Amino acid sequence: MTIKQIKEDLKDIRFYYSKQQDIEMANKLIGRCEMQDKVERYNNAVCKAPAKLYSLYVALYINNNTQLVVALDWDYSPDYIRHLNDKLCVFLLKQLW
């Protein structure tokens, strides 16, 4: 697994949460999608993260915010949020490897 793969997975997770209701309804009709296994693995891993990284994961990938929106909401610079996101990716790589 690489940082690039982590970032691709996080995009998939963001998409999953943006369509969560539709996906859960489809589960009842056609069965559970594999994406949910990935979401569960990442959610379990991020539960071990420091509070700031955990909150960033929720803000960016579950609540579907951009880094700029999070920077404004948290009163940080966009560069700092980008730095935190990089730290989140490294943390997830270590947890999932």
Secondary structure, 3 states (H helix, E strand, C coil): CCHHHHHHHHHHHHHHHHCHHHHHHHHHHHCCCCHHHHHHHHHHHHCCCCHHHHHHHHHHHHCCCCHHHHHHHHCCCHHHHHHHHHHHHHHHHHHHC
